[in-house]
Amino acid sequence: MDDREQATNYAEYSYEKAVTGKDRLHRFLYITGAVFLMILPILIAVFLHKYFIMYIMPLVVILGVPFTKFFYRYLQYEYKYTVDRRNFRMELIHGKAKPKTLLACDVTDMEYAVPARDLKSVPEGAKIYRCCVSDNSPDLYAASFRDASDKPVLLYFEGSKKALRIMNYYNKNIVIDPDLRH
């Protein structure tokens, strides 16, 4: 295999999930809870003994701030999918951490991949994954396939022209929308 073939049969696309009102609320509640949990031991120390606060305050700062930063990344979502010849892999990235593979399948095993607005019905009993910027994105696609345990899976993702062309080459049930932006 030469480099030219690899370049034409490989596509990678990353995007961040749009921040919604629900996401803003979760972030606000998380920050409020973290601040409360850092202040609580200090208040307890004040009521127990005023000199005890000298030992608690540095401990709260030393432990509280790193834990807060570490868990805050779980409120930031980024998705990345890779099409490498016939292999399709969807990954989830929390706050610039190492990607975690959500789904992987063979493109030839996909029942269809169509623009989400053209989706007629959802397969019965399908597990639904929403790996998209927002539910009303113009480049939103829906792909259906079966997982390793033969259960139906419906995946919503942001379509890119190159990735969809590669997928269409290996599976003619992939519909490419002419109005795609990417």
N, C-alpha and C positions, 0 to 999 in steps of 0.2 A: 504494500500500500504506500503510495507516495503522499507528500504533504498536500498536494492539490486536491486529492480525493478526500482527505481528512477535512480540509477547509470547507468543501462543498457539502459534506454530510454531517456537519456539526453546527449546532446553534445553542447558544446560552442566553437566557433572558432573565434579568433581575428587576424587581420592582418592590416598592414599599406599600404597605396597606395604608389607605387614606385614613386620617384620624377623624373619627366620628364623634358625635356628642357623647355616646356611650363610652368611648375610649377616654375622652377628656374627664368624664366622671370617675372612671376607674383610676386614672392617674391622680386626680385630686384626692380621692379617698385613700389611695395608697400613701401619698405624701403626708396627708393628715394623720393617718394611722402610724406611720413611721415616726413622725415628730412626737406624737402622743406617747409611743412606746419608749422614746428616748427621754422624754420629760418625766414619765412616771417613776422610774427608779430614783431620780433626783428629788422628786417630791417626797417619796417614801423616806429617803435618807434625811431630808430636812426634818421630818416629823420624828424620826427615831433618835437622831443625835446630830447636832449641827456640825460637828467635826467629821462625821462619817461621810459627808458630802465631798470632802477632799479626795476620798478614795473612789467614790462612785462616779463623779463627773468625768475624769479621764477615761475610765473604763467604758462609759456610755459612748463617748466620742470615738474612742479607739475601735470599739466593736460595732457601734450603731451605724456610723457613716459608711464603712465598707459593705456591711450587709444591705443597707438601703440601696447603694449603688448597684450591688450585685443583682438583687431581685428586681430592680427597676427595669432592667433590660427585658424582662418577660412581658413588659407592656409595650414593647416595640416589635413590630412584625415586619419581616422582609421575606419575600418569596423568590425563589430562583428555580427555573426549570431548565433542563438540559435535554436536547435531542441529539443523540449520537448514533447515527445511522438508524437502526430500528429501535433503539432503547430510549425510553422516555422516563425521566426522573424529576420529581417535584420535591424541592427541599424547603424547609422553614429555617429562617435565621432569626434568632432573638438577639437584638442589640449588638450586631457585629460579632457574634460568637460563631463557633464552628457550626456549619450547616447540619441540620438533622433531616434525614430522608423521610419524607411523609409517604410518598407513593413511588413505585417503580413498576413499569410494565413494558411490554413489547408493543410497538406501534401497530404491528399486524394483528394484535389481539384486541385492539380498540374496535368497539362496535360502531362508533361514530365520534366525530368531533365537529361540531357545528357552531355557528354564532349563537349565543345564548338566546337571542330574541327569536330565533327560528326553532328553538327546542319545542317539540310537540308535547312530549310527556316524559315524566321521570320514571325510570325503571322501578318496578314494585320492590320494596324492601331495600332499596339502594342506600348505601352509606354516602352521604353528601359531604364533599370538601369544598370550601369556599376559599380559594387561594387567589384572591383578586384584589385590585386596588379598591374598587367599590362595586356594589351590585348593579349600578347603572352605567358602568364603563362602556364606551362604544366598541372597545376591542375585546369584550368578554366572550369567551368560548366555553362550551360545555362538552366534555368528553366522557364517554361511557365505556367501561371495560369491567372485567372480572378480576378480583384479587386472587391471591394464592389459594384461599379457601373457597373459591368459586362463588363468592358473593358479589352482587353487582355494586359498582362504585360509580358515582357521578362526580366529576371534578369540574369546577368552574375556575378558569384561569385566563390571564391576559394573553391574547394571541399575538404572535409576531410573524411577519410574512415569511421570513427565512425558515423558521421552525415549522410552520404549517406546510410550506412547500416540501420540506424534507419528509414530514409525516405523510403528506399526500403521495409522495413517490412510493412509499412502502405500503400504503393503505389507501385505496381509492375512496373510502368512506369519509375521508377528511375533507370538509368543505372549506375553501378559502374565500373569505369575504373580500370583494374588490375594494371596499372602503376602509380596509385596515390602515391604521396610522403608522405602525412600527414595522 
